[in-house]
Amino acid sequence: MNDDDTPDRLQAFELDFTDHETRRGAEVLAALGEDWDPVAVLHEEEAAYRLLYSGLDEEQEAVYRTLVAAGVLPPRAEPGEDDGAASD
């Protein structure tokens, strides 16, 4: 059954967001400011991660190890291991 107003086949529909994404990326970088240092931010995140999982009691440590083994959390660097963190 085909009405005269109904197309026989699907029509391709494409959108190009290249210009929009380029402008959006530029706006994000402008909002971050000139003094934004992505390497320093990464080091701060790593320090926060180490602090978050430091001082766990035995039960919490067991849960942490289970989550690492399941791939839910990344393993943390052992003390003395070079994890790329900046030393201030």
Secondary structure per residue as TSV (DSSP state, phi and psi in degrees):
chain	resnum	aa	ss	phi	psi
A	1	M	-	360.0	125.6
A	2	N	-	-139.6	113.7
A	3	D	-	-81.2	157.2
A	4	D	T	-63.5	-26.4
A	5	D	T	-85.3	-9.9
A	6	T	S	-98.6	125.1
A	7	P	-	-68.7	149.8
A	8	D	S	-74.7	-26.1
A	9	R	S	-143.5	167.4
A	10	L	-	-74.0	149.6
A	11	Q	-	-106.4	142.2
A	12	A	-	-70.3	139.1
A	13	F	-	-132.6	116.5
A	14	E	-	-125.9	144.1
A	15	L	-	-125.9	136.3
A	16	D	-	-110.4	111.0
A	17	F	-	-97.1	13.9
A	18	T	H	-56.3	-50.4
A	19	D	H	-61.9	-43.6
A	20	H	H	-62.2	-46.3
A	21	E	H	-65.7	-36.2
A	22	T	H	-64.2	-45.6
A	23	R	H	-64.6	-42.6
A	24	R	H	-61.6	-44.2
A	25	G	H	-61.7	-41.1
A	26	A	H	-64.6	-39.1
A	27	E	H	-66.8	-38.6
A	28	V	H	-62.3	-47.7
A	29	L	H	-63.3	-38.3
A	30	A	H	-65.1	-38.4
A	31	A	H	-68.7	-31.9
A	32	L	H	-69.8	-28.8
A	33	G	-	90.7	165.7
A	34	E	T	-72.1	-25.2
A	35	D	T	-88.5	5.9
A	36	W	-	-68.8	128.0
A	37	D	-	-121.6	100.2
A	38	P	H	-61.8	-31.8
A	39	V	H	-67.5	-43.0
A	40	A	H	-63.8	-39.2
A	41	V	H	-62.9	-42.2
A	42	L	H	-61.2	-43.6
A	43	H	H	-63.6	-38.7
A	44	E	H	-66.0	-39.3
A	45	E	H	-64.1	-41.1
A	46	E	H	-64.2	-40.6
A	47	A	H	-64.3	-40.9
A	48	A	H	-64.2	-39.2
A	49	Y	H	-63.3	-45.8
A	50	R	H	-61.0	-42.0
A	51	L	H	-65.6	-40.9
A	52	L	H	-59.3	-40.2
A	53	Y	T	-102.6	17.9
A	54	S	S	-93.5	153.6
A	55	G	S	69.4	26.9
A	56	L	-	-74.9	143.4
A	57	D	-	-77.2	179.0
A	58	E	H	-60.9	-43.3
A	59	E	H	-66.9	-43.3
A	60	Q	H	-63.3	-38.8
A	61	E	H	-64.0	-38.9
A	62	A	H	-64.7	-41.8
A	63	V	H	-64.1	-43.0
A	64	Y	H	-58.6	-48.1
A	65	R	H	-61.3	-38.0
A	66	T	H	-63.0	-43.7
A	67	L	H	-67.3	-35.7
A	68	V	H	-66.5	-45.0
A	69	A	H	-62.6	-31.8
A	70	A	T	-81.8	-6.8
A	71	G	T	82.9	10.1
A	72	V	S	-76.1	-40.0
A	73	L	S	-119.0	147.1
A	74	P	-	-76.9	150.8
A	75	P	-	-68.2	146.7
A	76	R	-	-92.0	156.0
A	77	A	-	-70.8	141.3
A	78	E	-	-72.8	153.9
A	79	P	T	-54.8	132.9
A	80	G	T	89.9	-14.7
A	81	E	S	-76.0	141.3
A	82	D	-	-78.6	109.6
A	83	D	-	-106.5	9.9
A	84	G	S	84.5	0.7
A	85	A	-	-72.7	144.4
A	86	A	-	-76.1	140.6
A	87	S	-	-105.5	118.2
A	88	D	-	-99.8	360.0
